[in-house]
Amino acid sequence: MHRSRRRRVSGRSAVVVALALVAAMLAVGAASAAGAPAAAPAIHRSVRTVTKGAAIPFPTGQTVNPIQGIQNPEIPPEPESEGGDDAATAAKTAHRHQLVQHSLSHRPSAKMTAQLRAAEAAADLTVPTVAPKSVVGSNPGLDRSFEGLNFFDQRFANNGNQFSVEPPDQGLCVGNGFVLETVNDVLQVYSTGGKALSPVTDLNTFYGYPAQIDRTTGIQGPFVTDPSCYYDPAHKRFFHLALTLDVVPDTGAFTGTNHLDIAVSQTSSPLGGWDIYRLAVQDDGTQGTPSHTDCPCIGDYPHLGADKYGFYVTTNEYPFSDDPGVFGNNFNGAQVYAFSKAALAAGAATVNVVQFENLVLGDGTPGFTVWPAQVPDNHYVTRDNGTEYFLSSSAAEEALNETGLDNRIGLWTLSNSRSLDSASPAPNLDSAILGSETYGVPPLSEQKGGPVPLRDCIVTVCLAGIGPSPVREVEGPLDSNDSRMQQTWLAGGRLYGALDTIANVAGNIKAASAYFVVDPVAKTVTRQGYIGVAGNNVNYPAIAVLPNGKGVVSFTLVGTNHYPSSAYAQVSGGNVGAVHVAGHGVGPQDGFSEYVFFNGAGTDPPTARPRWGDYSASVTAGGNLWFATEWIGQRCTFTQYQADTTCGGTRGALGNWSTHLSRLGT
C-alpha cells in the first residue's frame, strides 16, 4: 500500500518541521566538513512478545468462480460511508483504498516545467541525465518464463468472495523445489518447472480469516494487504508476511487495530501446515504496543529480510487521522521489528520481538522505507555477533524533502542479532548517511495506446452503475513509485539496492531506476548507475545477487514502444547490462484506479490515482536467479468485453493486471 493524502502542516507540526530542517542543515554541514558519513543518534528500542495464534493447514478446496459484470460493492466501501447498491456508490467511496495506500509525495510532470526547475534550484541538484540502455532481443540463460497470478485469479478466488484490488504487490520465494508467489490478495505454489501445485488461494482463508466479503450476506473480513515471502535455507522454512487491518464486519469500517501477520511453514513444504503469529502495530498503547504520537497508526508497506539469527520486518507508520504525527507531515517514521528466526521456525509458543521506533537519520531525516536485506543461501554476516543491513532513501515527502530530489541514501546496521535467541535480546541499530548519485520522485509512466474496454464501458455506461464520468476518460498512465528504496540484497560483502527515479533519458523526462552498490563496513557507495530506456519507462526495480557477483534487476518496462512488460538487466561485478524482455506485454493496463470515475484519489471533485507495483521481487535459489514483475498479459476489444467481461478468463470487469515469473540460470 501507498498512502496518498494532501499534505497538511499545522502550526504545531510546522515547528517540528522547522526544527528538523535546522538540525538537518547543521548535521549535513558538519558531515561535509568532516568528509565522513553523518551518524545517527541513538534510536529507542522496546521489547515485547508475540504469541503463536494458530497452527493451520494449507487451505484445500479453493475454487475460482467467475461472474459476468460486477457485484456490489466491487471496491471496498469507505469506512464512513453509508454504503449503496450500485457501482457508482463504490466509485464514490474508493477513498477507503486511499486511506491505506500511503505515499505523501506528489508526482512531477513528465516535462521540464518551471515547477521542476524550481525544485532543482531549491535542492541545488539537477534531474539526472541518463544514457539510455539498449533493449536486446535475446535472453541467454532464461530457462523459465510463465504467467503467474492475475486480476482474474484475485477477484474470483475463494468462490468469488473477493473485492477488485489494484495493484498486486509482488512477493516471491523459492526453495526445496517449490516456487511460492503471493500478491494482493491471493497466493499459489508452483514447481520450479512452472506447474501449479496448489489452487489459487485467497490470503484471508490462508490466515484463517473470514472472506474479504461474503457475497451472500455482505459481511466483510479483515483487510489483508502488502504480502511478501521468504524461504530460509538454514531452517528449511517458508515465511509469509502481510499487513492486516481489522474492520467492522457489517460496514468494512477500520477499527484502528492492525497487525503484521507472519506465517511460518511447519516443514520444508509450503503445502503443509503453517504457524501463524500476529503482531499488533497500531502503536497506541493497546495490545502491548508502544504509545506513539497521534496513533492509532497503520504499519504500512511491510517488508522482510533475514540474517543468520534474525527475521526482520520494517514498516512505515502513519496516523489513521490527518494529525501531524512525529514529524509534522502525518508520518511517524519507519519501524523495525526483529524476531528470533530460530524461534519462529521452531513454532515457539511465544517469541520475543524487539522494536526500533520512529527511525531518524543523523541529520534529522525521518527513516522512510528502511528495506532489510536478504542474502543468497546461507551467506550471512556473522561479525559483531550477527549483523543485518538495511537501505533507505530520502527524496520523498515523508523524509521532509519538499524538492523531490536528493543525493544521499541511508545505511542502517543492526548488530548483536545473536542475542535475539536469548531471553534478553539486545540488538543495536546504527545508521549513516552516504553520498550518492542524484535521484528523485519520478513522473507517471505513459502507456502505449491499445484497447481499453473498461474505459469504453464507462463512456457508454455499458454496465449498470459504471459511468457516466464527469470528464472525458482516456487511457491512463501507470504510477512509477515515489523514489522509496526497493528490494535490498547482500552478497559478496556488498549491499545492493535500487529505486525509481525521475531522469532525463534521450532528452525526455521519464521514470528510470537508480541502483547502488554499498560497502557496508566502509560505509561508502562503491558503484552506482541508472537504468533508462529511450522513449520508455523503467518501474519498480528488484535486485538479487549471487555470491559471485552475478545478479539480476527485474522491473516493468512500459512506454512508447512497449506495453507493460516483464523486463530485466543482468548484474556482473556491480555493473548493470542491457535490458532484456522476459514477457512482452500485449496490451495496456485497463483498471479502475486510472479512471476519474472511480475517484481513486478520494478527492472532490473526483481524481484518478493510477496504480502499479507496488513492488517487484527477485530472489536467488542455488545458482539460479528468479524474478517476478507486473505486466499485462491480455488484451480484448470492447465488443469482446461486452460479451464476456472476463475476456475468456483473463481479466475482471474492473481490471486486467497480471504477473510474470522467470528463472535466469547462471
TIVEX-391137 format. One record per residue (C-alpha): residue number from 1; residue in one letter; x, y, z. Coordinates in nm, 3 decimals. Layout:
N
NUM,A,X,Y,Z
...
***
This chain:
666
1,M,0.000,0.000,0.000
2,H,0.099,0.359,-0.055
3,R,-0.074,0.629,0.144
4,S,-0.180,0.929,-0.066
5,R,-0.301,1.235,0.119
6,R,-0.279,1.605,0.051
7,R,-0.001,1.711,0.281
8,R,-0.113,1.949,0.555
9,V,0.129,2.105,0.803
10,S,-0.034,2.257,1.110
11,G,0.118,2.530,1.324
12,R,0.238,2.271,1.575
13,S,0.379,2.047,1.303
14,A,0.546,2.340,1.126
15,V,0.763,2.389,1.434
16,V,0.861,2.023,1.420
17,V,0.945,2.052,1.051
18,A,1.145,2.371,1.104
19,L,1.349,2.220,1.387
20,A,1.413,1.907,1.185
21,L,1.530,2.109,0.887
22,V,1.762,2.320,1.104
23,A,1.907,2.005,1.253
24,A,1.944,1.864,0.905
25,M,2.138,2.166,0.778
26,L,2.369,2.167,1.079
27,A,2.432,1.792,1.058
28,V,2.491,1.795,0.684
29,G,2.729,2.087,0.720
30,A,2.924,1.910,0.990
31,A,2.936,1.588,0.791
32,S,3.053,1.771,0.481
33,A,3.324,1.949,0.675
34,A,3.445,1.622,0.821
35,G,3.421,1.444,0.486
36,A,3.254,1.148,0.654
37,P,2.905,0.998,0.659
38,A,2.675,1.150,0.919
39,A,2.595,0.921,1.210
40,A,2.250,0.897,1.365
41,P,2.156,0.949,1.730
42,A,2.054,0.656,1.947
43,I,1.720,0.501,1.848
44,H,1.465,0.396,2.108
45,R,1.427,0.021,2.144
46,S,1.145,-0.169,2.315
47,V,1.090,-0.541,2.374
48,R,0.769,-0.742,2.389
49,T,0.647,-1.088,2.292
50,V,0.424,-1.226,2.022
51,T,0.225,-1.543,2.081
52,K,0.158,-1.811,1.825
53,G,-0.207,-1.765,1.746
54,A,-0.287,-2.066,1.534
55,A,-0.148,-2.371,1.360
56,I,-0.342,-2.425,1.041
57,P,-0.314,-2.649,0.735
58,F,-0.267,-2.513,0.386
59,P,-0.623,-2.444,0.263
60,T,-0.783,-2.704,0.038
61,G,-1.092,-2.700,-0.177
62,Q,-1.037,-2.347,-0.307
63,T,-1.224,-2.267,-0.627
64,V,-1.224,-1.974,-0.869
65,N,-1.581,-1.872,-0.951
66,P,-1.603,-1.601,-1.217
67,I,-1.914,-1.391,-1.272
68,Q,-2.012,-1.156,-1.550
69,G,-2.023,-0.783,-1.486
70,I,-1.996,-0.654,-1.132
71,Q,-2.124,-0.737,-0.785
72,N,-2.184,-0.454,-0.545
73,P,-1.966,-0.345,-0.385
74,E,-1.667,-0.421,-0.608
75,I,-1.433,-0.177,-0.433
76,P,-1.440,-0.188,-0.051
77,P,-1.657,0.098,0.080
78,E,-1.521,0.395,0.272
79,P,-1.546,0.336,0.649
80,E,-1.763,0.646,0.699
81,S,-1.986,0.567,0.402
82,E,-2.346,0.460,0.443
83,G,-2.296,0.224,0.153
84,G,-2.510,0.180,-0.154
85,D,-2.638,-0.065,-0.407
86,D,-2.456,0.030,-0.723
87,A,-2.105,0.066,-0.856
88,A,-2.137,0.445,-0.857
89,T,-2.150,0.434,-0.478
90,A,-1.846,0.208,-0.478
91,A,-1.672,0.460,-0.702
92,K,-1.752,0.748,-0.467
93,T,-1.630,0.550,-0.168
94,A,-1.299,0.436,-0.315
95,H,-1.142,0.666,-0.056
96,R,-1.114,0.361,0.169
97,H,-0.828,0.248,-0.053
98,Q,-0.678,0.597,-0.039
99,L,-0.675,0.579,0.339
100,V,-0.439,0.283,0.335
101,Q,-0.236,0.337,0.019
102,H,0.038,0.555,0.150
103,S,0.255,0.799,-0.041
104,L,0.275,1.164,0.050
105,S,0.487,1.267,-0.250
106,H,0.328,1.441,-0.545
107,R,0.438,1.306,-0.884
108,P,0.618,1.563,-1.102
109,S,0.534,1.642,-1.461
110,A,0.692,1.441,-1.738
111,K,0.819,1.769,-1.884
112,M,1.083,2.017,-1.766
113,T,0.829,2.260,-1.624
114,A,0.906,2.577,-1.432
115,Q,0.796,2.393,-1.117
116,L,1.051,2.118,-1.179
117,R,1.327,2.373,-1.246
118,A,1.234,2.547,-0.921
119,A,1.269,2.216,-0.739
120,E,1.615,2.171,-0.891
121,A,1.715,2.516,-0.775
122,A,1.579,2.459,-0.424
123,A,1.764,2.130,-0.391
124,D,2.078,2.261,-0.565
125,L,2.057,1.944,-0.772
126,T,1.957,1.865,-1.129
127,V,1.741,1.589,-1.269
128,P,1.992,1.317,-1.365
129,T,2.069,1.274,-1.733
130,V,2.073,0.902,-1.808
131,A,2.238,0.733,-2.104
132,P,1.970,0.501,-2.243
133,K,2.034,0.128,-2.235
134,S,1.961,-0.082,-2.538
135,V,1.678,-0.336,-2.538
136,V,1.816,-0.658,-2.684
137,G,1.608,-0.932,-2.845
138,S,1.780,-1.237,-2.699
139,N,1.751,-1.379,-2.346
140,P,2.052,-1.604,-2.284
141,G,2.013,-1.819,-1.975
142,L,1.641,-1.750,-1.935
143,D,1.514,-2.107,-1.895
144,R,1.178,-2.048,-1.720
145,S,0.919,-1.786,-1.806
146,F,0.546,-1.812,-1.736
147,E,0.242,-1.610,-1.634
148,G,0.167,-1.602,-1.264
149,L,-0.133,-1.473,-1.074
150,N,-0.358,-1.211,-1.229
151,F,-0.661,-0.991,-1.164
152,F,-0.897,-1.272,-1.268
153,D,-0.742,-1.503,-1.007
154,Q,-0.753,-1.233,-0.739
155,R,-1.112,-1.122,-0.796
156,F,-1.271,-1.465,-0.830
157,A,-1.072,-1.670,-0.577
158,N,-1.248,-1.821,-0.274
159,N,-1.559,-1.889,-0.481
160,G,-1.573,-1.522,-0.584
161,N,-1.594,-1.381,-0.229
162,Q,-1.334,-1.113,-0.304
163,F,-1.308,-0.744,-0.393
164,S,-1.146,-0.591,-0.701
165,V,-0.794,-0.485,-0.595
166,E,-0.509,-0.290,-0.757
167,P,-0.208,-0.314,-0.760
168,P,-0.082,-0.671,-0.698
169,D,0.224,-0.605,-0.473
170,Q,0.456,-0.883,-0.587
171,G,0.606,-1.140,-0.349
172,L,0.821,-1.438,-0.448
173,C,1.021,-1.705,-0.264
174,V,1.186,-2.021,-0.395
175,G,1.327,-2.323,-0.213
176,N,1.323,-2.702,-0.179
177,G,1.180,-2.739,-0.530
178,F,0.885,-2.503,-0.467
179,V,0.804,-2.158,-0.601
180,L,0.562,-1.955,-0.388
181,E,0.407,-1.646,-0.544
182,T,0.193,-1.407,-0.340
183,V,0.008,-1.090,-0.440
184,N,-0.288,-0.881,-0.323
185,D,-0.479,-1.091,-0.217
186,V,-0.402,-1.446,-0.332
187,L,-0.112,-1.689,-0.346
188,Q,-0.018,-2.000,-0.541
189,V,0.253,-2.266,-0.520
190,Y,0.432,-2.393,-0.832
191,S,0.703,-2.642,-0.911
192,T,1.031,-2.498,-1.038
193,G,0.912,-2.609,-1.382
194,G,0.614,-2.373,-1.356
195,K,0.343,-2.632,-1.286
196,A,0.075,-2.521,-1.039
197,L,0.090,-2.740,-0.727
198,S,-0.193,-2.565,-0.542
199,P,-0.514,-2.391,-0.639
200,V,-0.528,-2.012,-0.633
201,T,-0.573,-1.944,-0.261
202,D,-0.702,-1.622,-0.109
203,L,-0.499,-1.467,0.174
204,N,-0.796,-1.426,0.410
205,T,-0.853,-1.802,0.411
206,F,-0.479,-1.871,0.426
207,Y,-0.453,-1.671,0.750
208,G,-0.772,-1.820,0.896
209,Y,-0.996,-1.516,0.847
210,P,-1.347,-1.482,0.704
211,A,-1.365,-1.395,0.335
212,Q,-1.290,-1.042,0.211
213,I,-1.663,-1.018,0.153
214,D,-1.931,-1.283,0.174
215,R,-2.119,-1.226,-0.149
216,T,-2.434,-1.378,0.002
217,T,-2.451,-1.186,0.331
218,G,-2.231,-0.882,0.258
219,I,-2.026,-0.943,0.575
220,Q,-1.665,-0.831,0.536
221,G,-1.349,-0.991,0.669
222,P,-1.020,-0.822,0.767
223,F,-0.835,-0.615,0.506
224,V,-0.517,-0.812,0.418
225,T,-0.255,-0.638,0.206
226,D,0.115,-0.593,0.118
227,P,0.217,-0.959,0.104
228,S,0.572,-1.088,0.067
229,C,0.752,-1.415,0.138
230,Y,1.093,-1.565,0.211
231,Y,1.248,-1.912,0.207
232,D,1.512,-1.971,0.472
233,P,1.755,-2.245,0.362
234,A,1.915,-2.272,0.707
235,H,1.590,-2.378,0.875
236,K,1.420,-2.502,0.557
237,R,1.108,-2.300,0.624
238,F,0.888,-2.067,0.421
239,F,0.787,-1.734,0.579
240,H,0.485,-1.536,0.458
241,L,0.416,-1.178,0.568
242,A,0.115,-0.949,0.530
243,L,-0.039,-0.645,0.695
244,T,-0.393,-0.700,0.820
245,L,-0.631,-0.419,0.921
246,D,-0.931,-0.516,1.131
247,V,-1.273,-0.397,1.015
248,V,-1.630,-0.379,1.139
249,P,-1.784,-0.681,0.961
250,D,-2.115,-0.510,0.877
251,T,-1.965,-0.197,0.722
252,G,-1.597,-0.260,0.647
253,A,-1.501,0.042,0.860
254,F,-1.150,0.023,1.003
255,T,-1.140,-0.031,1.378
256,G,-0.789,0.115,1.422
257,T,-0.623,-0.213,1.516
258,N,-0.386,-0.367,1.262
259,H,-0.119,-0.632,1.279
260,L,0.170,-0.791,1.098
261,D,0.070,-1.148,1.020
262,I,0.365,-1.385,0.990
263,A,0.302,-1.740,0.873
264,V,0.586,-1.995,0.903
265,S,0.568,-2.334,0.734
266,Q,0.593,-2.628,0.973
267,T,0.801,-2.825,0.723
268,S,1.013,-2.754,0.417
269,S,0.696,-2.769,0.204
270,P,0.464,-2.471,0.171
271,L,0.176,-2.714,0.109
272,G,0.171,-2.846,0.466
273,G,0.084,-2.679,0.796
274,W,0.167,-2.321,0.895
275,D,0.216,-2.149,1.230
276,I,0.059,-1.802,1.249
277,Y,0.189,-1.509,1.456
278,R,0.002,-1.177,1.472
279,L,0.189,-0.872,1.600
280,A,-0.018,-0.560,1.673
281,V,0.132,-0.244,1.517
282,Q,-0.123,0.033,1.580
283,D,0.120,0.174,1.841
284,D,-0.140,0.349,2.053
285,G,-0.053,0.168,2.376
286,T,-0.309,-0.109,2.323
287,Q,-0.241,-0.481,2.276
288,G,0.114,-0.443,2.403
289,T,0.215,-0.176,2.151
290,P,0.414,0.136,2.248
291,S,0.226,0.466,2.258
292,H,0.326,0.687,1.964
293,T,0.221,1.037,1.865
294,D,-0.126,1.066,1.708
295,C,-0.184,0.692,1.690
296,P,-0.367,0.455,1.633
297,C,-0.144,0.422,1.329
298,I,-0.105,0.199,1.026
299,G,0.205,-0.020,0.993
300,D,0.218,0.032,0.619
301,Y,0.433,-0.123,0.345
302,P,0.588,-0.408,0.549
303,H,0.897,-0.577,0.404
304,L,1.115,-0.854,0.528
305,G,1.478,-0.964,0.544
306,A,1.693,-1.203,0.745
307,D,2.042,-1.272,0.874
308,K,2.172,-1.585,1.048
309,Y,1.982,-1.519,1.369
310,G,1.709,-1.270,1.298
311,F,1.395,-1.231,1.091
312,Y,1.323,-0.862,1.028
313,V,1.014,-0.667,0.924
314,T,1.007,-0.294,0.859
315,T,0.704,-0.067,0.821
316,N,0.620,0.296,0.754
317,E,0.398,0.433,1.032
318,Y,0.119,0.682,0.957
319,P,-0.159,0.805,1.188
320,F,-0.506,0.693,1.082
321,S,-0.616,1.054,1.123
322,D,-0.487,1.366,0.948
323,D,-0.292,1.459,1.261
324,P,0.073,1.562,1.210
325,G,0.242,1.266,1.377
326,V,0.602,1.265,1.497
327,F,0.749,1.457,1.202
328,G,0.467,1.702,1.137
329,N,0.372,1.554,0.800
330,N,0.128,1.281,0.905
331,F,0.421,1.040,0.937
332,N,0.588,0.874,1.235
333,G,0.888,0.725,1.058
334,A,0.990,0.370,0.982
335,Q,0.972,0.096,1.245
336,V,1.198,-0.210,1.259
337,Y,1.078,-0.535,1.419
338,A,1.341,-0.801,1.498
339,F,1.243,-1.161,1.579
340,S,1.442,-1.473,1.660
341,K,1.434,-1.662,1.330
342,A,1.503,-1.992,1.506
343,A,1.211,-1.944,1.743
344,L,0.972,-1.867,1.458
345,A,1.099,-2.165,1.257
346,A,1.052,-2.395,1.558
347,G,0.693,-2.282,1.608
348,A,0.766,-2.148,1.958
349,A,0.460,-2.061,2.167
350,T,0.598,-1.711,2.237
351,V,0.871,-1.517,2.059
352,N,1.049,-1.203,2.175
353,V,1.017,-0.902,1.945
354,V,1.248,-0.601,1.953
355,Q,1.101,-0.283,1.803
356,F,1.320,0.008,1.696
357,E,1.084,0.305,1.693
358,N,1.039,0.615,1.478
359,L,1.371,0.588,1.295
360,V,1.566,0.903,1.216
361,L,1.899,0.964,1.048
362,G,2.172,1.179,1.198
363,D,2.067,1.496,1.015
364,G,1.706,1.478,1.134
365,T,1.577,1.299,0.824
366,P,1.299,1.054,0.912
367,G,1.370,0.695,0.817
368,F,1.137,0.603,0.530
369,T,1.101,0.256,0.376
370,V,1.405,0.114,0.552
371,W,1.433,-0.208,0.349
372,P,1.605,-0.508,0.517
373,A,1.849,-0.721,0.318
374,Q,1.821,-1.082,0.214
375,V,2.123,-1.297,0.125
376,P,2.190,-1.581,-0.119
377,D,2.154,-1.921,0.053
378,N,2.337,-1.911,0.391
379,H,2.586,-1.634,0.317
380,Y,2.508,-1.437,0.632
381,V,2.730,-1.178,0.800
382,T,2.829,-1.301,1.146
383,R,3.060,-1.015,1.251
384,D,2.960,-0.820,1.561
385,N,2.768,-1.122,1.691
386,G,2.541,-1.123,1.386
387,T,2.469,-0.832,1.150
388,E,2.178,-0.727,0.931
389,Y,2.184,-0.430,0.690
390,F,1.912,-0.202,0.555
391,L,1.897,0.079,0.296
392,S,1.666,0.380,0.267
393,S,1.627,0.690,0.051
394,S,1.531,1.049,0.129
395,A,1.375,1.227,-0.170
396,A,1.012,1.164,-0.071
397,E,0.795,1.400,0.133
398,E,0.793,1.153,0.423
399,A,1.164,1.235,0.457
400,L,1.074,1.608,0.492
401,N,1.202,1.670,0.142
402,E,0.999,1.938,-0.035
403,T,1.201,1.930,-0.359
404,G,1.164,1.563,-0.454
405,L,1.538,1.534,-0.530
406,D,1.830,1.407,-0.324
407,N,2.184,1.268,-0.349
408,R,2.206,1.073,-0.025
409,I,2.094,0.731,0.090
410,G,2.067,0.586,0.440
411,L,2.264,0.281,0.556
412,W,2.133,0.107,0.868
413,T,2.332,-0.158,1.056
414,L,2.177,-0.391,1.314
415,S,2.437,-0.577,1.521
416,N,2.430,-0.833,1.803
417,S,2.145,-1.017,1.634
418,R,2.253,-1.341,1.802
419,S,2.102,-1.200,2.121
420,L,1.758,-1.239,1.961
421,D,1.782,-1.608,2.055
422,S,1.826,-1.520,2.424
423,A,1.578,-1.436,2.696
424,S,1.709,-1.078,2.697
425,P,1.753,-0.970,2.333
426,A,1.966,-0.658,2.292
427,P,2.044,-0.586,1.927
428,N,2.177,-0.242,1.834
429,L,2.075,-0.029,1.536
430,D,2.302,0.240,1.394
431,S,2.281,0.442,1.075
432,A,2.489,0.657,0.845
433,I,2.416,0.891,0.554
434,L,2.606,0.811,0.235
435,G,2.662,1.044,-0.059
436,S,2.516,0.906,-0.381
437,E,2.414,0.990,-0.734
438,T,2.111,1.216,-0.767
439,Y,1.764,1.062,-0.777
440,G,1.412,1.192,-0.731
441,V,1.040,1.127,-0.736
442,P,0.957,1.004,-1.088
443,P,0.669,1.114,-1.312
444,L,0.380,0.886,-1.406
445,S,0.459,0.643,-1.689
446,E,0.265,0.681,-2.009
447,Q,0.141,0.369,-2.187
448,K,0.139,0.263,-2.549
449,G,-0.210,0.305,-2.693
450,G,-0.432,0.000,-2.714
451,P,-0.777,-0.141,-2.638
452,V,-0.923,-0.024,-2.304
453,P,-1.271,-0.175,-2.279
454,L,-1.332,-0.059,-1.920
455,R,-1.277,0.298,-2.034
456,D,-1.520,0.238,-2.321
457,C,-1.771,0.091,-2.077
458,I,-1.751,0.399,-1.853
459,V,-1.806,0.628,-2.152
460,T,-2.100,0.427,-2.288
461,V,-2.242,0.314,-1.950
462,C,-2.232,-0.046,-2.069
463,L,-2.284,-0.187,-1.717
464,A,-2.534,-0.065,-1.461
465,G,-2.366,0.186,-1.231
466,I,-2.046,0.217,-1.440
467,G,-2.043,0.571,-1.579
468,P,-2.108,0.826,-1.696
469,S,-1.787,1.004,-1.597
470,P,-1.765,1.375,-1.512
471,V,-1.470,1.404,-1.751
472,R,-1.359,1.267,-2.085
473,E,-1.190,0.943,-1.980
474,V,-0.873,0.836,-2.162
475,E,-0.625,0.552,-2.132
476,G,-0.436,0.630,-1.813
477,P,-0.069,0.618,-1.714
478,L,0.097,0.391,-1.457
479,D,0.227,0.500,-1.119
480,S,0.608,0.495,-1.113
481,N,0.650,0.490,-0.733
482,D,0.789,0.776,-0.522
483,S,1.167,0.714,-0.503
484,R,1.146,0.494,-0.192
485,M,1.414,0.224,-0.165
486,Q,1.315,-0.107,-0.316
487,Q,1.449,-0.457,-0.254
488,T,1.788,-0.477,-0.079
489,W,2.033,-0.765,-0.119
490,L,2.365,-0.853,0.049
491,A,2.618,-1.066,-0.144
492,G,2.995,-1.091,-0.156
493,G,3.041,-0.824,0.109
494,R,2.839,-0.569,-0.089
495,L,2.491,-0.434,-0.026
496,Y,2.277,-0.379,-0.335
497,G,1.968,-0.162,-0.366
498,A,1.761,0.012,-0.632
499,L,1.480,0.266,-0.653
500,D,1.261,0.454,-0.900
501,T,1.376,0.797,-1.011
502,I,1.299,1.085,-1.241
503,A,1.551,1.106,-1.525
504,N,1.628,1.285,-1.849
505,V,1.654,0.996,-2.094
506,A,1.742,1.088,-2.454
507,G,1.607,1.439,-2.398
508,N,1.276,1.339,-2.238
509,I,1.168,1.328,-1.873
510,K,1.098,0.964,-1.788
511,A,1.078,0.722,-1.500
512,A,1.403,0.526,-1.466
513,S,1.577,0.321,-1.199
514,A,1.882,0.411,-0.993
515,Y,2.095,0.137,-0.837
516,F,2.358,0.143,-0.565
517,V,2.634,-0.093,-0.455
518,V,2.746,-0.018,-0.099
519,D,3.039,-0.133,0.109
520,P,2.854,-0.152,0.442
521,V,3.172,-0.177,0.650
522,A,3.349,0.121,0.492
523,K,3.011,0.297,0.465
524,T,3.063,0.411,0.107
525,V,2.886,0.371,-0.226
526,T,3.134,0.179,-0.443
527,R,2.929,0.164,-0.764
528,Q,2.607,0.321,-0.885
529,G,2.422,0.394,-1.203
530,Y,2.090,0.421,-1.380
531,I,1.865,0.205,-1.596
532,G,1.672,0.405,-1.851
533,V,1.530,0.324,-2.195
534,A,1.472,0.589,-2.463
535,G,1.102,0.657,-2.517
536,N,1.004,0.426,-2.232
537,N,0.991,0.396,-1.853
538,V,1.154,0.156,-1.608
539,N,0.943,0.090,-1.297
540,Y,0.974,-0.092,-0.964
541,P,1.323,-0.247,-0.974
542,A,1.408,-0.552,-0.759
543,I,1.767,-0.671,-0.733
544,A,1.913,-1.006,-0.624
545,V,2.278,-1.113,-0.648
546,L,2.471,-1.439,-0.607
547,P,2.793,-1.462,-0.400
548,N,3.000,-1.443,-0.722
549,G,2.857,-1.101,-0.808
550,K,2.625,-1.228,-1.082
551,G,2.272,-1.099,-1.039
552,V,1.956,-0.956,-1.188
553,V,1.750,-0.638,-1.165
554,S,1.389,-0.700,-1.265
555,F,1.134,-0.429,-1.346
556,T,0.838,-0.329,-1.561
557,L,0.923,-0.173,-1.898
558,V,0.646,0.049,-2.041
559,G,0.615,0.340,-2.282
560,T,0.604,0.434,-2.645
561,N,0.740,0.102,-2.769
562,H,0.626,-0.140,-2.501
563,Y,0.301,-0.232,-2.336
564,P,0.368,-0.304,-1.967
565,S,0.627,-0.583,-1.993
566,S,0.831,-0.800,-1.759
567,A,1.194,-0.697,-1.814
568,Y,1.533,-0.737,-1.653
569,A,1.900,-0.649,-1.675
570,Q,2.188,-0.869,-1.564
571,V,2.433,-0.762,-1.293
572,S,2.801,-0.850,-1.301
573,G,3.067,-0.708,-1.072
574,G,2.839,-0.421,-0.973
575,N,2.773,-0.322,-1.334
576,V,2.430,-0.348,-1.497
577,G,2.399,-0.456,-1.858
578,A,2.147,-0.417,-2.139
579,V,1.772,-0.457,-2.095
580,H,1.603,-0.787,-2.181
581,V,1.231,-0.857,-2.203
582,A,1.117,-1.181,-2.041
583,G,0.748,-1.126,-2.109
584,H,0.630,-0.886,-2.378
585,G,0.312,-0.707,-2.272
586,V,0.026,-0.746,-2.519
587,G,-0.197,-0.455,-2.417
588,P,-0.228,-0.153,-2.184
589,Q,-0.340,-0.159,-1.824
590,D,-0.715,-0.101,-1.814
591,G,-0.803,-0.087,-1.445
592,F,-1.034,0.114,-1.223
593,S,-0.758,0.313,-1.048
594,E,-0.663,0.504,-1.363
595,Y,-1.010,0.642,-1.435
596,V,-1.158,0.956,-1.281
597,F,-1.499,0.795,-1.244
598,F,-1.371,0.568,-0.965
599,N,-1.204,0.857,-0.777
600,G,-0.905,0.657,-0.654
601,A,-0.758,0.973,-0.501
602,G,-1.066,1.022,-0.285
603,T,-1.097,1.391,-0.376
604,D,-1.378,1.634,-0.452
605,P,-1.405,1.675,-0.746
606,P,-1.306,1.316,-0.835
607,T,-0.948,1.243,-0.943
608,A,-0.786,0.932,-1.079
609,R,-0.496,0.779,-0.890
610,P,-0.317,0.535,-1.121
611,R,-0.161,0.233,-0.953
612,W,0.112,-0.014,-1.045
613,G,0.357,-0.222,-0.848
614,D,0.380,-0.151,-0.553
615,Y,0.694,-0.363,-0.576
616,S,0.858,-0.639,-0.779
617,A,1.058,-0.935,-0.643
618,S,1.389,-1.105,-0.726
619,V,1.548,-1.393,-0.533
620,T,1.832,-1.642,-0.557
621,A,1.788,-2.019,-0.535
622,G,2.111,-2.216,-0.550
623,G,2.290,-2.087,-0.859
624,N,1.973,-1.955,-1.021
625,L,1.803,-1.616,-1.018
626,W,1.424,-1.592,-1.005
627,F,1.222,-1.276,-1.058
628,A,0.858,-1.171,-1.075
629,T,0.712,-0.845,-1.205
630,E,0.379,-0.696,-1.301
631,W,0.287,-0.690,-1.668
632,I,-0.020,-0.702,-1.894
633,G,-0.060,-1.044,-2.050
634,Q,-0.400,-0.999,-2.214
635,R,-0.600,-0.774,-2.442
636,C,-0.956,-0.773,-2.565
637,T,-1.182,-0.543,-2.759
638,F,-1.486,-0.363,-2.625
639,T,-1.705,-0.597,-2.825
640,Q,-1.541,-0.899,-2.661
641,Y,-1.571,-0.735,-2.318
642,Q,-1.941,-0.668,-2.367
643,A,-1.996,-1.036,-2.446
644,D,-1.773,-1.159,-2.160
645,T,-1.632,-0.916,-1.904
646,T,-1.363,-1.174,-1.813
647,C,-1.247,-1.185,-2.178
648,G,-1.206,-1.560,-2.168
649,G,-1.087,-1.578,-1.806
650,T,-0.801,-1.329,-1.850
651,R,-0.931,-1.029,-1.653
652,G,-1.219,-0.895,-1.444
653,A,-1.469,-0.623,-1.521
654,L,-1.262,-0.361,-1.335
655,G,-0.902,-0.464,-1.403
656,N,-0.654,-0.664,-1.610
657,W,-0.316,-0.668,-1.430
658,S,-0.107,-0.982,-1.432
659,T,0.228,-1.107,-1.305
660,H,0.514,-1.283,-1.481
661,L,0.767,-1.525,-1.328
662,S,1.107,-1.609,-1.476
663,R,1.424,-1.803,-1.393
664,L,1.767,-1.700,-1.511
665,G,2.027,-1.977,-1.493
666,T,2.387,-1.876,-1.434
***
